[in-house]
Amino acid sequence: MDYVTLSKRFTIGWTWRQDTYPGVAIAGREGFYLIFKYVSKLAEAVAFATSSFESHAIPKHKASQECELVWRGVYADLAESVTGHPDWPTVQNVEKVWFIARAVIDAVTISIWTGVTIRVGDARYTIPTGMFSRGRVRSDLRELGLLAAGA
């Protein structure tokens, strides 16, 4: 196994309630891929109108949005060796992709409450996992070399 889908959503920033994006979070031996899906303008407006403005006032949230160590691009820019790999999931309606390389990651942790958390300096990215899939996710991340043996 070289790639595993962790979740169909992810959070960018330090508050779990804010800025949850629909998409696909994929772990690979080389790091994590956050694949953003297109969201209709109506759904985007409803999400904005019903959310708190708390996350926009937190400097650490801004660090997560603007972290220079995270590669940002379009799906077509990903290498064919990645997207054509047999373990790579089929994804549709992709808007953009962020890639967090293993080399820039300070810590990867897993919690029953928040799921997988990736720290890169002051930036934080959270991938929620189900309570009953936490063991599988922990095992997959260890196999990929992304989670320390004692975590």
C-alpha positions as CSV (number, residue, x, y, z in Angstrom):
1,M,0.0,0.0,0.0
2,D,1.4,3.4,-1.1
3,Y,-1.7,5.6,-0.8
4,V,-4.7,5.5,1.5
5,T,-7.7,7.7,1.7
6,L,-8.2,9.0,5.3
7,S,-11.3,11.2,5.0
8,K,-13.6,13.1,2.7
9,R,-13.0,16.4,4.5
10,F,-10.3,18.2,6.4
11,T,-9.7,21.3,8.4
12,I,-7.1,24.0,8.0
13,G,-6.2,26.0,11.0
14,W,-6.2,25.7,14.8
15,T,-10.0,25.5,15.4
16,W,-11.8,22.3,14.5
17,R,-15.1,24.1,14.0
18,Q,-13.9,26.4,11.3
19,D,-12.9,26.0,7.7
20,T,-13.7,22.4,7.2
21,Y,-13.3,21.7,3.4
22,P,-15.0,19.0,1.4
23,G,-12.5,17.0,-0.5
24,V,-10.3,14.0,-0.1
25,A,-7.4,13.7,2.4
26,I,-4.9,11.1,1.2
27,A,-1.7,9.8,2.9
28,G,1.2,8.6,0.9
29,R,4.8,7.6,1.7
30,E,5.9,11.1,0.6
31,G,3.4,13.0,2.7
32,F,-0.2,14.1,2.7
33,Y,-2.4,15.4,-0.1
34,L,-5.4,17.6,0.6
35,I,-7.6,17.6,-2.5
36,F,-10.2,20.4,-2.5
37,K,-13.5,19.7,-4.3
38,Y,-15.5,22.3,-6.1
39,V,-18.3,23.7,-3.9
40,S,-21.3,25.4,-5.4
41,K,-21.5,29.2,-4.7
42,L,-24.8,28.6,-2.8
43,A,-23.2,26.0,-0.4
44,E,-20.2,28.3,0.1
45,A,-22.5,31.3,1.0
46,V,-24.5,29.2,3.4
47,A,-21.4,27.9,5.1
48,F,-20.0,31.4,5.4
49,A,-23.2,32.8,6.8
50,T,-23.6,30.1,9.4
51,S,-20.0,30.1,10.6
52,S,-18.4,32.1,13.4
53,F,-15.8,34.7,12.5
54,E,-13.5,33.3,15.2
55,S,-11.0,31.6,13.0
56,H,-10.3,34.7,10.9
57,A,-9.1,36.5,14.0
58,I,-6.5,33.9,15.1
59,P,-3.0,34.5,13.8
60,K,-2.2,30.7,13.9
61,H,-5.1,30.1,11.5
62,K,-3.5,32.5,9.0
63,A,-0.2,30.6,9.4
64,S,-2.0,27.5,8.3
65,Q,-3.6,29.2,5.3
66,E,-0.4,30.8,4.1
67,C,2.3,28.3,5.1
68,E,5.0,28.5,2.5
69,L,6.2,24.9,3.1
70,V,2.9,23.5,1.8
71,W,2.8,23.1,-2.0
72,R,-0.4,24.4,-3.7
73,G,-1.4,23.7,-7.2
74,V,-3.9,22.1,-9.5
75,Y,-4.6,18.4,-9.8
76,A,-3.0,18.2,-13.3
77,D,0.3,19.3,-11.8
78,L,0.6,16.1,-9.7
79,A,3.0,13.6,-11.2
80,E,1.5,10.8,-13.3
81,S,3.4,8.3,-11.0
82,V,1.1,9.6,-8.2
83,T,-2.3,9.9,-9.8
84,G,-1.8,6.9,-12.0
85,H,-0.7,4.6,-9.1
86,P,-3.0,1.6,-8.5
87,D,-3.5,2.7,-4.8
88,W,-4.5,6.3,-5.8
89,P,-8.2,6.8,-5.3
90,T,-10.5,8.1,-8.0
91,V,-11.3,11.7,-7.4
92,Q,-13.7,14.0,-9.3
93,N,-14.6,17.7,-9.3
94,V,-11.2,18.8,-8.0
95,E,-10.6,22.5,-7.5
96,K,-7.1,22.5,-6.2
97,V,-4.5,20.4,-4.3
98,W,-2.3,21.1,-1.3
99,F,0.7,18.7,-0.7
100,I,2.4,18.5,2.7
101,A,5.7,16.8,2.2
102,R,7.0,14.4,4.8
103,A,10.2,16.4,5.0
104,V,8.5,19.6,6.3
105,I,6.2,17.9,8.8
106,D,7.1,18.6,12.5
107,A,4.5,16.2,14.0
108,V,1.7,13.8,13.1
109,T,-0.6,12.8,15.9
110,I,-3.9,10.9,16.1
111,S,-6.7,11.5,18.6
112,I,-10.1,10.1,19.2
113,W,-11.5,13.7,19.3
114,T,-9.8,15.3,16.3
115,G,-8.5,12.5,14.1
116,V,-5.1,13.0,12.4
117,T,-3.4,16.3,13.1
118,I,-0.4,17.4,11.0
119,R,1.8,20.3,12.3
120,V,4.2,22.3,10.1
121,G,5.7,25.1,12.2
122,D,2.7,27.2,13.4
123,A,0.5,25.7,10.8
124,R,-2.0,22.9,11.6
125,Y,-4.1,20.6,9.4
126,T,-6.6,18.2,10.8
127,I,-8.2,15.2,9.1
128,P,-11.2,13.9,11.0
129,T,-11.5,10.1,11.2
130,G,-14.3,8.1,12.6
131,M,-14.0,6.8,16.2
132,F,-14.1,3.2,15.0
133,S,-11.7,3.7,12.1
134,R,-8.9,5.3,14.3
135,G,-7.1,2.0,14.7
136,R,-7.0,1.3,11.0
137,V,-5.8,4.9,10.3
138,R,-3.1,4.5,12.9
139,S,-2.0,1.3,11.4
140,D,-2.0,2.7,7.8
141,L,0.0,5.8,8.9
142,R,2.6,3.6,10.6
143,E,2.9,1.4,7.5
144,L,3.4,4.5,5.4
145,G,6.1,5.8,7.9
146,L,4.1,8.9,8.7
147,L,3.3,8.1,12.4
148,A,5.9,7.2,15.0
149,A,5.7,3.7,16.4
150,G,4.7,4.8,19.9
151,A,2.0,7.3,18.8
